[in-house]
Amino acid sequence: MTDRKDILIAGNDGENRRQLGDPLSDAYDIIEAEDGKQVLAEIQKRRNELAAVLLDWDIPLVSAYQILQVMQSRGMTEQIQVFITTVEPDPEIDSKVYSLGAVSVICKPYSVAMVRRQILSRLESAAQLQRLSEELAQKERQLEESRKKMDGFYDNLLDAIGAVMEYRVSESEQHVKRIKGFARILAVAYKNEFPDCGLNEDEINRIVRGSVIHDLGKIAVPDAVLLNPAKLTEDEKQILRSHTTKGEEIMHLLREVQDEEQFRVSSEICRWHHERYDGSGYPDGLEGEEIPLSAQIVSIVDVYDELVSERIFKKPVDKETAFRKIMNGESGAFSPKLLQCFEASKKLLELYSDSN
């Protein structure tokens, strides 16, 4: 295998072809063509091997201008350097050929120094740029692979934390899976209903990951409060509510194993998933759009799952009742936009709940 590329030198004067080819033959394999038909045949056959075409403006049968038109229409001038050779400078020729993708116009007579300066140096620069482009593309592929691996790591890590949390609070092992599914359904609905909201697929994935650990801070709540079946005192309520800030504190301990955007979303969800649109939530009493969208989405699906799921201390309500309670504000105030998306997602949410 060789890395040498070809140069096609085209014109009806053999001596001119030799003068152009000899200074280049050490670095490139030289192909020659006497007329425009041969040029078209050669560039079609050797498209992937050609580094350059040196094309005489007065070539017979098919004109240089027509050849350039064909090459440009097929995207060839983006990968093959085209040099036009001519008897003397002509601004009209320059205007025509540069608009069609030629890189240089070279005037006769040719000298070794001129060929090396105007052709060989340009080809070497183009080859170097191509190598750099390929290296950059390879680096981008590697970064994308690394990103996918890191995303998988985030998913596994957060799922593991979520599983530990569910054992800790004695809730259904399917709770985490349902919250993830509900969050994705609602986030996608929000993106579709409000396409100008700026919610893209990457942010949706961050919200879904963050939804897994929305109640992470409950790990720090004592059993006597967390598992108490009786009505909680005001002090006990404050201890339970502290799971929001505790969750955010724990997320800071995990900051080094998350990228900044995932850390942001996970922290938002941990701290603010109990805030309510009318300002009646906790821990900070945020109101309206002060509440990050990530936390709003997890908030409403968490309430929905709590209503329709059986827990140790409560029986589930039917899905129609749960839907009515949320839409009517009986389970807290939510964004009108989010309620619109919740209503649009009703059937999907029910199907996903039934399947899990």
N, C-alpha and C positions, 0 to 999 in steps of 0.2 A: 504493500500500500504506500502511496505517495501523497504528500500534501500539496504538491505543485498544482497550480491552476493553469488554465489555458488563456491565451490572448488571441483573439481573432483579428487579423489584419486584412482589411478589405479594400481593394482598388485594382484597376486594370493595368497599372504600371508595376512590373515585377521588381525593378530597381528601387522604387519607393518603398515597396513592401519590405525589401531586404534591409534598407537603411533604418526602417523602424523596428524591424524584428531583431536584428543582430544585438543591439544593446540590451534587449530584454530577455534574450534566450537563456541566459544563465539562471534566471529566476523563474521563468515561465515557459511552458510548452507553446510554441507558436503554430497557429492554424492560419491558413491563407484562403482567401476567396477572391475571385476575379470580377464577379458581378453581384448585383443585388439579390438575385434569386438564390445564389449560393449562400449569401449572407443569411437570409431568412432560414434556409435549411439548416445551416450550422448552428445558429443561435437557438433554434428549436431543439436540435439534437443535443447540444452541449450546454443547455441553459444552466445547469447546476455546477458545471465545471468552469464556466467562463468567468474570469476576473474582469476582462475588459474587451471592448470592441473598438478598433481604430478604423474609422470609416471615412473613406474618401468622399468628399461632397459631390464629385462628378462621376461616381460609380454608375455603370450602365445597367440597363434592363429595369431595375427597381431603384428609384432615387433614394438618396440618403434620408431625405425628409420623410418619405413614406416608410422607410425602415424604422426610423425613430418613432413615428406614429404607432406602428405595430408594437414596438417594444414597450412604449409607454402604456398602451391600452392593455397589455398583458402583465403589467407590473414589473417588467424586466429591468427597466432603468433604475429601479430601487436597489437591485443587487448586482448589476453589471455596469461598470464605469464605461461611458461612451465618449470617445474622443473623436472629433471631426477634424479631418485633415483637408486643407485647401491651399490654393496657390498663393493667395494674398489676403490680408485682412479685409473683412466686409461686414459692416455693422448689421446689414440685413440678415446675413447668415447667422451672426451671433444671436440676434433676436429670435430667429426661428428655432435654432437648435437648443438654446438654453431653456426656452419655454417647454420643450419636449423632454427635458431631463438630461441632455448632454452636459458633461462636466467641464469640457475645455475645447477650444478651437486652436489647432496647431497649424502654422503656416510653413510651407516649403521655403527653402531647402532644409532638410533635417541634418542635425549633427548629433553625435553621440552624447555630448554634454546636454544638449537641449532635450533629447529624448529622456535622458535619466532625470533631468530636473523637472520636466513638465509631466512625464508619464510615470516613471518608476517611483518617484517620491510620492506622488499622489496615490498610486496603488498601494504602496507600503502603508501610508497613513490610513487608507480605507480598510486595509486588512487588519491593522491594529485596532481600529474602531470596531470592526466586526468581532474581533476576539474579545474586546472589552464588553461588547453588547452580549455576547454569548456567556461570558463569565457573570455578568450582571443577571442575566436570565437564570443561570444556574443558581446563583445566590438567592434570587427571589423564590425559586422552587424550593430550595432548602429551607428558607425562612417560612414558606407556606407549610411545608411538612412539619417544621418545628412548632408552628402555631397550632396545627391540627393535633399534634401530640400533646401540647400544653393544654389545649382545650379538653382533650380526653382526660388528662391528668386532673384538671379542675373538676370535671364531671365526676370522676371516681372519688376524688377527695371529698367533694361536697356531698355526694351520695352516702359515703361512709359516715361523715359527720351527721347527716340527716338520719341515718339508720340508728346510730348511737343515741341520738336525741329522742327518737321515737320509743326506743326501749326505756329510756329514762322517764319519759312522761306517760308511758303505758298506753299510747294511742295505737291505732291500727297501723301495721307495717305497710299498708297500701297508701297511707296518708301522704307520704312524700311523693310517691308516684302520681297520685291524683293531683296534688298541688302543681307539680311540674306540668302535667297535661293541661290542667285548667288554665294555668298562666300562659302557656303557649297559645291556646285557643283564643283567649281574650286579647293577648298582645297582637296576634295576627289580625283579629277583627278590628282592633284599634287602628292598625296600619292601613287596612283596607277602607275603613269608614272615613278616616282622616288622613289622606295620603300626604298632606303637607305638614304633618306633625314631626317629620324627621326621624321617625322610628324605622330603623333598618333591620336587616336580618341579624347583624352582629349584636345590636342592642337587644333584640328579642332573645337571642341565645343567652346573653348576660342575665337578663331578667329571669329566664327559666332556671339557670344555674343558681342564681341568688334566692329564688323561691324555696329551694330545698332547705335552706338554713334560716328561714324567717324567724323561727322560734328557738334559735340556737341558744339564746340567753337563758332559756328555762333550765339548762343544765346547772346554772348557778342558783336556782331557786330551791329552798329547802323542801324536802318531801312533805313536811307538816303543812306547808302552804300549797304546794303544787298538787298533792294528792288528797287534799282535804275535801270530803264530800259535803260538808256543811257550808252554810253561808259564811263568807269570809268577813272578818272585821276590816275596818278602814285601814289599819296598819298592815294587815295581811294583803289587802288589795294593792297597797303601795309596793309591797315586796314582790308580788306577782307582776305588777306592771314594770318593775325594774328589769324584767327580762329583755326589754327593748334596748336599754342602754348597755346592759351586760353583754347582749349579743354583739353590739357595735364594738365594745371593748375587746371581745374575743376575736372579732374580725381583724382588729389591728394587730393581734398576735400572728395572724395568718397572712399579713400583708405581703411578706416577702415571697410567698408562693403563688401570688396572683398578679396579673398585670394591673396597671393602675385603673383601667376602665372597669374591670371586673370587681376590683376592690371597692370602687365608688358605688357600683350598683348593689353589691352585697351589703355594704354598710348602710345604704339608703333603706334597703328592705328591712334589715334587722332593726334599725332604730325607729322607722316611721310607718311600719305596716299596721299600726293601731291608730294612726291619725285619721281624722274624719273631715270630710269636705267642709263642714260647718264650723270647724274649729273645736269640736267637743272631744276630740281624741287625745291620746297621750303618746309620748312623754312631753312634747313641746307645744301642744295646742296649735299646730300648724293649720292654716285655713286655705281652702281653694287650691290654686295651682302652686302655692308654696310647697305642697306635698309633691315630691318627685313622682313621675308617672310610674316608675318601677314599683314604688311602695303602694301606690293606688291600685295597681293591677293585682298585686299579691294580696292586698287587704280584702278586696271584694271576693276573690276566689277562696281565701281562707275562711271567710264568713260562710260562703256557700257550702264548702266542704264540711264545716262544723255543723251546719244545719242538716245536711242530708246524710251524715255519717253517724253510726252508733259509737258512742264513747262509754267509758266505764260508768259515768255518772249521768248519762242521758240517753234517751232513745232518739232515733232520727225522725225528722219530719219528712213528709213526701215532697217530691221535687217541685210540684206546683205551689205548695205552701212556701217552700224556701224561696222560690222565684218571686212570689208575691211579696214576702216580707222584705226582700232586698229592694225590689222596685218601689215599694211604698215607703221606704225609709224606716221600717220597723227594726232593722238591724244596723242602723247607723246611716249617716248621710254620705253619699258617694257622688262623684262628678256626674253631671248630666251626660257628658260625652261617654263616660265609662258605662253608665246605665244603658245608653243607646247600644253600645257594643255588647253588653251583657244580654240585652234582649235579642240582638241579632244572633248571638251565639247560643241561645237557649237549647236548641235541639242537640247541637254538638256537645255541649256540656253534659247534657243528660245521657247521651250515648256513651261518652267517655266515662262518666260515673258508673253506669251500668256494667261497663266492660272491666272495671277495676273495683 
